[in-house]
């Protein structure tokens, strides 16, 4: 079950959110420097913490892509040709 916390803060003339209440920061483990995505549906505003990427996940994706390329015998020249082909097609579509 979700725990809902609420508090009130003020917005000064420059539009900054002055205080993100401590109880909410603590509950969500929001430390200084954490980036927040701001989302609005026209009547509400949602601040969503953006987690720092995990470099090991990126390495795993790169390894998986390299393994796939090996399995299908794709070379660096094949990749360069594919990129050039896509760029040419995009230029032609304009």
C-alpha positions as CSV (number, residue, x, y, z in Angstrom):
1,X,0.0,0.0,0.0
2,X,1.3,3.5,-0.9
3,X,1.8,6.1,1.9
4,X,0.7,9.5,0.8
5,X,2.4,12.5,2.2
6,X,1.4,16.1,1.7
7,X,2.7,19.5,2.6
8,X,2.4,23.1,1.4
9,X,5.2,25.2,-0.2
10,X,5.3,28.6,-1.9
11,X,6.3,29.7,-5.4
12,X,8.1,33.1,-5.6
13,X,8.1,35.4,-8.6
14,X,10.8,33.5,-10.5
15,X,8.8,30.3,-10.3
16,X,11.1,28.2,-8.1
17,X,9.7,25.7,-5.8
18,X,11.2,27.0,-2.6
19,X,11.0,23.9,-0.4
20,X,10.5,20.3,-1.1
21,X,9.3,19.2,2.4
22,X,11.8,17.2,4.4
23,X,9.4,14.3,5.1
24,X,8.9,13.8,1.4
25,X,12.6,14.1,0.6
26,X,13.4,11.6,3.3
27,X,10.6,9.2,2.2
28,X,11.7,9.3,-1.4
29,X,15.5,9.5,-0.6
30,X,15.9,12.7,-2.6
31,X,19.4,14.0,-1.9
32,X,20.8,17.4,-3.1
33,X,21.5,17.2,-6.9
34,X,18.8,14.7,-7.7
35,X,17.0,15.7,-10.9
36,X,13.2,15.9,-11.0
37,X,11.0,15.6,-14.0
38,X,8.1,18.0,-14.0
39,X,4.9,16.7,-15.5
40,X,1.5,18.5,-15.8
41,X,-1.9,17.3,-17.0
42,X,-3.2,20.9,-17.1
43,X,-4.5,20.9,-13.5
44,X,-1.9,19.0,-11.5
45,X,1.9,19.0,-11.3
46,X,3.9,15.9,-10.6
47,X,7.5,16.0,-9.7
48,X,9.2,12.6,-10.4
49,X,12.8,11.9,-9.3
50,X,14.9,10.8,-12.2
51,X,17.3,8.0,-11.0
52,X,20.9,8.1,-12.0
53,X,21.6,5.6,-14.8
54,X,23.3,2.4,-13.7
55,X,26.4,2.0,-15.8
56,X,26.3,-1.8,-15.5
57,X,22.9,-1.8,-17.3
58,X,24.4,0.2,-20.1
59,X,27.4,-2.2,-20.3
60,X,25.0,-5.1,-20.4
61,X,23.1,-3.6,-23.3
62,X,26.4,-2.9,-25.2
63,X,27.5,-6.5,-24.6
64,X,24.1,-7.8,-25.8
65,X,24.4,-5.7,-29.0
66,X,28.0,-6.8,-29.6
67,X,26.9,-10.5,-29.1
68,X,24.1,-10.0,-31.6
69,X,26.4,-8.4,-34.1
70,X,28.8,-11.3,-33.8
71,X,25.9,-13.9,-34.2
72,X,24.8,-12.2,-37.5
73,X,28.3,-11.5,-38.7
74,X,27.8,-7.8,-38.7
75,X,31.0,-5.7,-39.2
76,X,31.7,-2.1,-38.4
77,X,31.6,-1.3,-42.1
78,X,28.0,-2.8,-42.2
79,X,27.0,-0.5,-39.4
80,X,28.5,2.5,-41.1
81,X,26.7,1.6,-44.3
82,X,23.4,1.2,-42.5
83,X,23.8,4.6,-40.8
84,X,24.6,6.3,-44.1
85,X,21.6,4.7,-45.7
86,X,19.2,5.8,-43.0
87,X,20.6,9.4,-43.1
88,X,20.3,9.5,-46.9
89,X,16.7,8.2,-46.7
90,X,15.9,10.9,-44.1
91,X,17.4,13.7,-46.3
92,X,15.4,12.4,-49.3
93,X,12.1,12.4,-47.3
94,X,12.4,16.1,-46.5
